[in-house]
Amino acid sequence: MIEQLIGIIACGAAALSAIAGLIASLAKSVKSKKLARIAQATNEIAELVMEKVVETEQAFSKSSQILKATGVDTGEMKKEQVMNYIQTMCAERKVRFDADKWSEQVDGLIKVMNANKR
């Protein structure tokens, strides 16, 4: 099951990498070093996010069922953990943290993961 999730997330990572690569290409064509740096940093963060989502899912896998039985929704806890990680990665790479953009990306990954669980 986890291997399938990793495979699906790897596909998502490839798509995000392709988008970031396109941005990087455009940035280079207009010789904007700042935009190229931001695109590269965004690409790195996107790849790390894929790993973090899988890592967080694995960390919560056993406790999720127990917490859900007591009425606790672990989905928001997991997302908050990933979003905090992204915010830290953006700060370290001196990239503006766009919570809405990253939230959409994380939601998309979670939908893919949840669809695969069924």
Secondary structure, DSSP 8 states (H G I E B T S, - for coil): -HHHHHHHHHHHHHHHHHHHHHHHHHHHHTT-HHHHHHHHHHHHHHHHHHHHHHHHHHHHHHHHHHHHHTT--HHHHHHHHHHHHHHHHHHHTT----HHHHHHHHHHHHHHHHHHH-
